[in-house]
Amino acid sequence: MNVQHIESLTPLVERITGVRVRETVPDWVIQRASEIVMADLTPQALQTRMRRGDIYPVDRAERAIGNFFGGAISLLCANLR
């Protein structure tokens, strides 16, 4: 699950990225978890994967990087909260 899918972070994600995520997980699901493991990439590694076409088709990568994924550093900071 990506941090942008945590329900209470929806307003923050929208402020950072300009995109309203509609597929969210209620906070109570996270709160009831016995363990949370954070696995993340650096923003540079994420951009590299996108440009290779690992996440989106290559022709959509630059637009995605400039839009939603352009706020990757801020979203990584939100992960740490």
FIGUFI-386286 format. One line per field, with one value per atom (N, C-alpha, C): residue number from 1; residue in three letters; atom name; x, y, z. Coordinates in steps of 0.2 Angstrom, whole numbers, plus 2048, in hexadecimal, padded with zeros to 3 digits. Atoms other than C-alpha are relative to their C-alpha. Example, Ala and Ser with C-alpha at 12.3 -4.5 7.8 and 13.67 -1.06 7.14 Angstrom:
// FIGUFI-386286
zakol: c(1; 1; 1; 2; 2; 2) $
tiba: c(ALA; ALA; ALA; SER; SER; SER) $
lovex: c(N; CA; C; N; CA; C) $
east: c(804; 83E; 804; 7FC; 844; 7FC) $
north: c(7FA; 7EA; 806; 7FA; 7FB; 805) $
up: c(800; 827; 800; 7FF; 824; 803) $
// end
This chain:
// FIGUFI-386286
zakol: c(1; 1; 1; 2; 2; 2; 3; 3; 3; 4; 4; 4; 5; 5; 5; 6; 6; 6; 7; 7; 7; 8; 8; 8; 9; 9; 9; 10; 10; 10; 11; 11; 11; 12; 12; 12; 13; 13; 13; 14; 14; 14; 15; 15; 15; 16; 16; 16; 17; 17; 17; 18; 18; 18; 19; 19; 19; 20; 20; 20; 21; 21; 21; 22; 22; 22; 23; 23; 23; 24; 24; 24; 25; 25; 25; 26; 26; 26; 27; 27; 27; 28; 28; 28; 29; 29; 29; 30; 30; 30; 31; 31; 31; 32; 32; 32; 33; 33; 33; 34; 34; 34; 35; 35; 35; 36; 36; 36; 37; 37; 37; 38; 38; 38; 39; 39; 39; 40; 40; 40; 41; 41; 41; 42; 42; 42; 43; 43; 43; 44; 44; 44; 45; 45; 45; 46; 46; 46; 47; 47; 47; 48; 48; 48; 49; 49; 49; 50; 50; 50; 51; 51; 51; 52; 52; 52; 53; 53; 53; 54; 54; 54; 55; 55; 55; 56; 56; 56; 57; 57; 57; 58; 58; 58; 59; 59; 59; 60; 60; 60; 61; 61; 61; 62; 62; 62; 63; 63; 63; 64; 64; 64; 65; 65; 65; 66; 66; 66; 67; 67; 67; 68; 68; 68; 69; 69; 69; 70; 70; 70; 71; 71; 71; 72; 72; 72; 73; 73; 73; 74; 74; 74; 75; 75; 75; 76; 76; 76; 77; 77; 77; 78; 78; 78; 79; 79; 79; 80; 80; 80; 81; 81; 81) $
tiba: c(MET; MET; MET; ASN; ASN; ASN; VAL; VAL; VAL; GLN; GLN; GLN; HIS; HIS; HIS; ILE; ILE; ILE; GLU; GLU; GLU; SER; SER; SER; LEU; LEU; LEU; THR; THR; THR; PRO; PRO; PRO; LEU; LEU; LEU; VAL; VAL; VAL; GLU; GLU; GLU; ARG; ARG; ARG; ILE; ILE; ILE; THR; THR; THR; GLY; GLY; GLY; VAL; VAL; VAL; ARG; ARG; ARG; VAL; VAL; VAL; ARG; ARG; ARG; GLU; GLU; GLU; THR; THR; THR; VAL; VAL; VAL; PRO; PRO; PRO; ASP; ASP; ASP; TRP; TRP; TRP; VAL; VAL; VAL; ILE; ILE; ILE; GLN; GLN; GLN; ARG; ARG; ARG; ALA; ALA; ALA; SER; SER; SER; GLU; GLU; GLU; ILE; ILE; ILE; VAL; VAL; VAL; MET; MET; MET; ALA; ALA; ALA; ASP; ASP; ASP; LEU; LEU; LEU; THR; THR; THR; PRO; PRO; PRO; GLN; GLN; GLN; ALA; ALA; ALA; LEU; LEU; LEU; GLN; GLN; GLN; THR; THR; THR; ARG; ARG; ARG; MET; MET; MET; ARG; ARG; ARG; ARG; ARG; ARG; GLY; GLY; GLY; ASP; ASP; ASP; ILE; ILE; ILE; TYR; TYR; TYR; PRO; PRO; PRO; VAL; VAL; VAL; ASP; ASP; ASP; ARG; ARG; ARG; ALA; ALA; ALA; GLU; GLU; GLU; ARG; ARG; ARG; ALA; ALA; ALA; ILE; ILE; ILE; GLY; GLY; GLY; ASN; ASN; ASN; PHE; PHE; PHE; PHE; PHE; PHE; GLY; GLY; GLY; GLY; GLY; GLY; ALA; ALA; ALA; ILE; ILE; ILE; SER; SER; SER; LEU; LEU; LEU; LEU; LEU; LEU; CYS; CYS; CYS; ALA; ALA; ALA; ASN; ASN; ASN; LEU; LEU; LEU; ARG; ARG; ARG) $
lovex: c(N; CA; C; N; CA; C; N; CA; C; N; CA; C; N; CA; C; N; CA; C; N; CA; C; N; CA; C; N; CA; C; N; CA; C; N; CA; C; N; CA; C; N; CA; C; N; CA; C; N; CA; C; N; CA; C; N; CA; C; N; CA; C; N; CA; C; N; CA; C; N; CA; C; N; CA; C; N; CA; C; N; CA; C; N; CA; C; N; CA; C; N; CA; C; N; CA; C; N; CA; C; N; CA; C; N; CA; C; N; CA; C; N; CA; C; N; CA; C; N; CA; C; N; CA; C; N; CA; C; N; CA; C; N; CA; C; N; CA; C; N; CA; C; N; CA; C; N; CA; C; N; CA; C; N; CA; C; N; CA; C; N; CA; C; N; CA; C; N; CA; C; N; CA; C; N; CA; C; N; CA; C; N; CA; C; N; CA; C; N; CA; C; N; CA; C; N; CA; C; N; CA; C; N; CA; C; N; CA; C; N; CA; C; N; CA; C; N; CA; C; N; CA; C; N; CA; C; N; CA; C; N; CA; C; N; CA; C; N; CA; C; N; CA; C; N; CA; C; N; CA; C; N; CA; C; N; CA; C; N; CA; C; N; CA; C; N; CA; C; N; CA; C; N; CA; C; N; CA; C; N; CA; C) $
east: c(804; 800; 804; 7FD; 806; 7FD; 802; 806; 7FA; 805; 7FA; 7F9; 807; 7EC; 7FE; 803; 7EB; 7FB; 805; 7DB; 801; 7FF; 7E0; 805; 7FB; 7EE; 7FE; 803; 7E3; 801; 800; 7E2; 808; 7F9; 7F5; 803; 7FE; 7F8; 7FD; 803; 7EC; 804; 7FC; 7F5; 807; 7F9; 806; 800; 7FF; 802; 7FA; 805; 7F2; 7FB; 805; 7E9; 7FD; 804; 7DB; 800; 800; 7DE; 7F9; 806; 7CD; 800; 7FF; 7D3; 804; 7FC; 7D7; 7FE; 801; 7D9; 7FE; 802; 7D0; 806; 7FB; 7DC; 800; 800; 7D6; 803; 7FD; 7DD; 808; 7F9; 7EE; 801; 800; 7EB; 800; 800; 7E7; 805; 7FB; 7F6; 805; 7FB; 802; 807; 7F9; 811; 7FF; 800; 814; 807; 7F9; 823; 800; 800; 828; 806; 7FC; 830; 800; 801; 834; 806; 7FA; 83F; 802; 7FF; 848; 7FD; 803; 840; 803; 7FC; 84E; 7FF; 801; 84C; 7F8; 807; 839; 7FF; 800; 83C; 803; 7FD; 848; 7FC; 805; 83B; 7FB; 805; 82E; 803; 7FD; 839; 802; 7FF; 83D; 7FA; 806; 82B; 7FE; 802; 82A; 7F9; 806; 81B; 7FA; 805; 812; 804; 7FD; 815; 805; 7FA; 825; 7FD; 802; 81B; 7FC; 804; 811; 805; 7FC; 820; 802; 7FF; 825; 7FA; 806; 814; 7FE; 802; 811; 805; 7FB; 822; 7FE; 801; 81D; 7F9; 807; 80B; 801; 800; 808; 806; 7FA; 819; 805; 7FC; 821; 800; 800; 81C; 803; 7FE; 825; 804; 7FC; 832; 7FB; 805; 823; 7FC; 803; 81A; 804; 7FC; 829; 801; 800; 82A; 7F9; 807; 817; 801; 7FF; 81C; 803; 7FC; 827; 7FC; 804; 819; 7FD) $
north: c(7FA; 800; 806; 7FA; 811; 805; 7FB; 820; 804; 7FC; 829; 7FD; 804; 81C; 800; 800; 81F; 806; 7FB; 828; 807; 7FA; 835; 805; 7FD; 83A; 803; 7FD; 83E; 807; 7F8; 851; 802; 7FF; 851; 7FE; 802; 847; 805; 7FC; 852; 807; 7F9; 862; 7FF; 801; 85B; 7FF; 802; 853; 803; 7FD; 85C; 7FA; 806; 84A; 7FE; 803; 844; 7F9; 807; 832; 7FD; 802; 829; 7F9; 807; 817; 801; 7FF; 819; 7FA; 805; 80D; 804; 7FD; 812; 800; 800; 817; 7FB; 805; 80A; 7FA; 806; 7FD; 800; 7FF; 804; 800; 800; 807; 7F9; 806; 7F5; 7FB; 804; 7EE; 7FF; 801; 7E5; 802; 7FE; 7EA; 804; 7FC; 7F7; 800; 800; 7F5; 805; 7FA; 804; 7FE; 801; 800; 805; 7FB; 80E; 801; 7FF; 814; 807; 7F9; 824; 803; 7FD; 831; 7FF; 802; 82E; 7F9; 807; 81C; 7FF; 800; 81E; 803; 7FD; 82A; 7FB; 804; 81E; 7FA; 806; 80F; 803; 7FE; 81A; 802; 7FE; 820; 7F9; 807; 80D; 7FD; 803; 80A; 7FA; 805; 7FF; 801; 7FE; 808; 802; 7FE; 811; 7FF; 800; 810; 806; 7FB; 81A; 806; 7F9; 827; 804; 7FD; 82B; 802; 800; 82B; 808; 7F9; 83E; 804; 7FC; 844; 7FE; 802; 839; 803; 7FD; 83F; 807; 7F9; 851; 801; 7FF; 84E; 7FD; 803; 842; 7FE; 802; 83B; 805; 7FA; 84C; 801; 7FF; 84D; 7FA; 806; 83D; 801; 7FE; 845; 801; 7FF; 84C; 7FA; 806; 83C; 7FB; 804; 833; 803; 7FD; 83F; 7FF; 801; 83C; 7F8; 807; 829; 800; 800; 82D; 803; 7FE; 835; 7FB) $
up: c(800; 800; 800; 800; 7FC; 805; 7FB; 809; 7FD; 802; 7FE; 800; 7FF; 801; 807; 7F9; 814; 800; 800; 816; 803; 7FD; 822; 7FD; 803; 817; 7F9; 806; 808; 7FF; 801; 80B; 7FF; 800; 80D; 7F9; 807; 7FD; 7FB; 805; 7F3; 800; 800; 7F9; 7FD; 803; 7F4; 7F9; 807; 7E4; 7FB; 804; 7DE; 7FE; 802; 7DC; 806; 7FB; 7E7; 7FF; 801; 7EA; 803; 7FE; 7EB; 803; 7FE; 7EF; 807; 7F9; 802; 805; 7FA; 811; 806; 7FA; 821; 805; 7FB; 82F; 805; 7FB; 83A; 7FE; 803; 82F; 802; 7FE; 832; 807; 7F9; 844; 803; 7FD; 847; 7FE; 802; 83E; 806; 7FB; 849; 7FE; 802; 83F; 7F9; 806; 831; 7FE; 803; 826; 7FA; 805; 81C; 7FB; 805; 80B; 7FB; 804; 800; 7FC; 804; 7F2; 800; 801; 7F0; 7FA; 806; 7E5; 7F9; 807; 7D8; 7FE; 802; 7D8; 7FD; 802; 7D6; 7F9; 807; 7C7; 7FB; 805; 7BF; 7FE; 802; 7C0; 7FC; 804; 7B9; 7F9; 807; 7AA; 7FC; 803; 7A7; 7FD; 802; 7A5; 805; 7FB; 7B5; 803; 7FC; 7BC; 7FB; 806; 7AD; 7FA; 806; 79B; 7FF; 801; 796; 7FE; 803; 78C; 806; 7FB; 79C; 806; 7FA; 7A8; 802; 7FE; 7A7; 802; 7FD; 7A9; 807; 7F9; 7B8; 805; 7FB; 7C0; 801; 7FF; 7BD; 804; 7FD; 7C4; 807; 7FA; 7D2; 803; 7FD; 7D5; 801; 7FF; 7D4; 808; 7F9; 7E7; 804; 7FD; 7EB; 806; 7FA; 7F7; 806; 7FB; 801; 803; 7FE; 801; 804; 7FC; 807; 807; 7F9; 816; 804; 7FD; 819; 803; 7FE; 81A; 807; 7FA; 829; 806; 7FB; 833; 804) $
// end
